[in-house]
């Protein structure tokens, strides 16, 4: 299923439009896999209906194709109620897909953060462990909203958390087990000011940019703040808000991911927002806009648009390596 691009005011340039594909979706995690752009979102519906994941791919950020049900609740033996907030990554030719399930409220309930695995970006994904990877509350963090990041040295980190607490764990090479930090700690709390949920990490020019969602996910003030550090585990001191509602465009803009064009200092933010015509909490759409850096590497506030972005084919491997 593809969505037609739109034409700008001059009538001579295709653009993605926002939303980039139809349907109620949220919590998008964008990636570049196998020479294509991919977006992995939550199916935005009542919890009891969040029983599957779809994915979308594109060659140019403008035309998107849907792949249905790459992972379903029936394939996760321990999942009982709701799956959301996926974060996939590729390692050694396999694709690891982290997600939240069951919305547990205490350590007596079964659920938390799971991981599935596939041989292709589109799946099908299968449960890698038969149980959650993280199933308990540590440092007050609800085990939800995973985000996986592999540093330049090959070390993988999994950031996660809700209830205004954020933790990070180190993953082993197998990507389905944790390892301790040098101080022996496994679950390290890194909560910055105003953190609510939805962590996201990128690295630019040797600096670690940690981002997260602020405010309530069902309301108009949902937004994104960020911090910068010399280390993937902080400390993270909040800098500013970079994404928020625009009363002329949309509300509830938050829970995002970021795409960097390989070999370029060119960045795109993929996020969800709520149309001005909607008030239902789950009526959220996935959108894309440019994310730019300014003086001293600070992230500029993102401008929400209806137009989205122009076509951006991925560079060839020869250009990336040159």
C-alpha positions in Angstrom: 0.0 0.0 0.0 1.5 3.3 -1.0 0.6 6.9 -0.3 0.9 9.5 -3.0 3.3 12.3 -2.4 2.2 15.9 -2.6 3.3 18.9 -4.6 4.6 22.1 -3.1 3.2 25.5 -3.7 5.4 26.0 -6.8 4.0 22.8 -8.3 7.4 21.5 -9.2 8.6 19.3 -6.3 7.2 16.2 -4.8 7.2 15.9 -1.0 6.3 13.2 1.5 3.4 15.1 3.0 2.5 14.6 6.7 1.4 12.1 7.7 3.8 10.0 5.6 1.4 7.1 5.5 -2.3 6.7 6.4 -3.7 5.2 9.5 -3.5 5.8 13.3 0.1 5.0 14.2 2.5 6.2 16.9 5.9 5.8 18.6 7.8 5.5 15.3 11.4 4.1 15.2 13.0 4.9 11.8 16.0 2.8 10.6 18.0 2.3 7.5 18.1 -1.5 6.7 19.3 -3.2 3.5 19.5 0.0 1.5 16.1 1.2 2.4 14.4 3.5 4.9 12.1 1.7 7.4 9.7 3.0 9.9 8.4 0.7 12.7 5.5 2.2 14.6 2.9 1.3 17.3 -0.5 0.5 15.9 -2.3 3.3 17.8 -5.5 1.9 19.2 -7.1 0.9 22.5 -4.7 -1.4 24.5 -6.8 -4.5 23.8 -6.5 -3.9 20.1 -2.7 -3.3 20.0 -2.1 -7.0 19.2 0.3 -6.6 16.2 2.9 -4.5 14.5 3.1 -3.2 10.9 6.1 -1.7 9.2 6.7 0.7 6.3 9.6 1.1 3.9 10.7 3.7 1.3 13.5 4.3 -1.1 13.2 8.1 -1.0 11.3 9.2 2.2 8.3 10.1 0.0 6.6 6.9 -1.3 6.0 4.4 1.5 4.9 0.8 1.3 3.2 -1.1 4.2 4.2 -4.5 5.4 1.4 -5.9 7.5 1.7 -7.8 10.8 5.5 -8.4 11.0 4.9 -9.5 14.6 1.7 -10.5 16.3 0.8 -11.1 19.9 -0.1 -14.7 19.2 3.6 -15.3 18.5 4.7 -14.0 21.9 3.8 -16.7 24.5 3.9 -14.3 27.5 2.1 -11.3 25.9 -1.3 -10.7 27.3 -2.4 -7.1 26.7 -1.0 -4.5 24.3 2.3 -4.4 22.5 3.8 -1.1 21.6 6.9 1.1 21.1 9.1 -1.1 18.9 12.9 -0.5 18.4 14.7 -2.8 15.9 18.4 -3.0 15.1 20.6 -5.0 12.8 23.6 -7.0 14.0 25.6 -9.7 12.3 22.9 -10.1 9.6 20.0 -10.5 12.0 17.3 -8.1 13.0 16.5 -7.7 16.7 13.1 -6.1 17.6 12.6 -4.8 21.1 9.1 -3.9 22.2 6.9 -3.3 25.3 4.0 -5.6 26.3 1.3 -6.0 28.9 1.8 -2.5 30.6 2.7 -4.1 34.0 2.2 -2.0 37.1 4.3 -4.0 39.6 6.8 -6.8 39.8 4.2 -9.4 40.4 2.7 -9.0 36.9 4.1 -10.8 33.8 5.4 -8.5 31.1 7.9 -5.7 30.3 10.3 -5.4 27.4 10.6 -8.3 25.0 12.8 -9.0 22.0 12.0 -10.8 18.8 14.4 -11.7 16.0 14.2 -12.1 12.2 16.5 -12.7 9.2 15.0 -9.8 7.2 13.9 -6.3 8.1 10.2 -7.1 7.3 10.3 -10.3 9.4 8.4 -12.4 10.2 9.8 -11.9 13.7 9.7 -14.6 16.4 10.1 -14.5 20.1 13.8 -14.7 20.9 13.6 -15.7 24.6 10.1 -17.0 25.4 10.0 -14.5 28.2 10.6 -10.7 28.7 14.2 -9.5 28.5 13.4 -6.9 31.3 10.5 -7.8 33.5 10.9 -5.9 36.7 11.0 -2.3 38.0 14.5 -1.0 38.7 15.1 2.5 40.0 11.4 3.2 39.6 11.4 2.8 35.8 8.4 1.0 34.3 9.9 -1.5 31.8 8.4 0.1 28.6 9.5 2.1 25.6 12.8 0.4 24.6 15.3 2.1 22.3 18.4 0.3 21.1 21.7 2.0 20.2 25.0 0.6 19.0 28.0 2.8 19.6 31.0 3.2 17.3 33.0 0.6 19.4 30.3 -2.0 18.8 28.8 -1.9 22.3 25.0 -2.1 22.3 22.9 -0.2 24.8 19.2 -0.5 25.5 17.5 2.6 26.9 14.0 2.3 28.4 11.6 3.6 31.0 8.3 5.1 32.0 6.9 6.6 35.1 9.4 9.5 34.9 12.5 7.2 35.3 14.9 6.1 32.6 17.4 3.3 32.7 20.1 2.0 30.4 21.5 -1.5 30.2 24.4 -2.9 28.2 23.6 -5.8 25.8 25.9 -8.7 25.1 26.9 -9.5 21.5 24.0 -11.9 21.3 21.6 -8.8 21.7 19.3 -10.9 23.9 21.1 -10.7 27.3 22.5 -8.0 29.5 26.0 -7.5 30.9 27.1 -5.4 33.8 28.8 -2.0 33.6 32.4 -1.7 34.9 31.0 -0.8 38.4 29.0 -4.1 38.5 25.6 -2.3 38.0 23.3 -3.8 35.3 20.4 -1.3 35.4 21.9 2.2 35.4 19.5 5.1 36.0 20.1 8.1 33.8 16.9 10.1 34.3 17.2 13.7 33.1 14.9 16.6 34.1 11.3 16.3 32.8 11.8 12.8 31.5 8.5 10.9 31.1 9.1 8.1 28.5 10.2 7.5 24.9 14.1 7.6 25.1 16.1 8.1 21.9 19.9 8.3 21.4 22.0 9.5 18.5 25.7 10.3 18.2 27.1 13.3 16.3 30.7 14.5 16.2 31.7 12.5 19.2 28.8 13.8 21.3 25.8 11.8 22.6 22.4 13.4 22.1 19.9 11.9 24.4 16.2 12.7 23.7 12.9 11.8 25.4 9.2 12.5 25.6 7.8 15.0 28.1 4.2 15.6 29.1 1.2 13.2 28.9 1.1 11.0 25.8 -2.7 11.5 25.4 -2.7 15.3 25.6 -1.7 18.3 23.5 1.4 19.1 25.4 3.3 15.9 24.6 6.8 17.0 23.4 10.5 16.2 23.2 13.4 17.5 25.2 17.1 16.7 24.9 20.5 16.7 26.6 24.1 16.2 25.4 26.9 14.3 27.0 30.4 12.9 26.3 29.2 9.5 27.4 26.4 7.2 26.3 25.4 6.9 30.0 25.5 10.6 30.8 25.3 12.6 32.9 22.5 14.2 30.9 21.6 17.7 31.8 18.4 19.0 30.0 19.2 21.6 27.3 15.8 22.5 25.7 12.6 21.4 24.1 13.0 20.6 20.4 9.6 19.3 19.3 6.2 20.4 20.5 2.7 21.2 19.3 2.0 24.0 16.8 -1.6 25.5 17.2 -1.7 25.9 13.4 -0.5 22.4 12.5 -1.0 19.7 15.1 -0.8 18.8 18.8 0.8 16.1 20.9 4.0 16.0 18.9 6.4 13.5 20.5 7.9 10.0 20.9 10.2 10.1 18.0 13.2 8.5 16.2 15.9 10.0 14.1 17.4 9.2 10.7 21.0 10.2 9.6 21.8 10.1 6.0 24.9 7.8 5.9 28.1 9.8 5.4 26.3 13.2 5.7 25.5 15.6 8.5 21.8 15.5 7.4 19.1 14.5 9.8 15.4 13.8 9.8 13.1 13.4 12.8 10.2 10.9 12.6 7.5 11.4 15.2 3.8 11.1 15.9 1.3 13.9 16.4 -2.4 14.5 16.7 -4.4 16.3 14.0 -6.1 19.5 15.1 -9.4 17.9 14.2 -8.9 15.0 16.7 -9.1 14.8 20.5 -9.1 11.0 21.0 -5.8 10.0 22.6 -5.1 7.2 20.1 -5.7 9.3 17.0 -2.1 9.8 16.2 -0.2 9.9 12.9 3.4 9.4 11.9 5.2 12.4 10.3 8.7 13.5 9.2 10.5 16.8 9.2 14.1 18.0 9.1 16.1 18.2 12.2 19.0 20.6 12.1 21.9 21.6 14.4 22.9 25.2 15.1 25.5 27.1 17.2 27.8 24.8 19.3 25.9 21.7 18.1 22.6 22.6 19.7 19.5 21.1 18.1 17.3 23.7 16.6 13.6 23.6 17.4 11.8 21.5 14.8 9.2 23.1 12.6 6.1 21.0 12.2 4.9 21.0 8.5 2.1 19.6 6.5 4.5 19.3 3.5 7.0 16.9 5.0 10.3 16.5 3.1 11.4 16.2 -0.5 12.7 12.9 -2.0 16.0 11.8 -0.5 17.4 8.6 -2.1 20.1 7.0 -0.1 23.6 7.5 -1.2 25.4 4.6 -2.9 27.9 2.5 -0.9 30.7 4.0 -3.1 29.9 7.5 -2.0 29.6 6.5 1.7 33.0 4.9 1.6 34.8 7.7 -0.2 
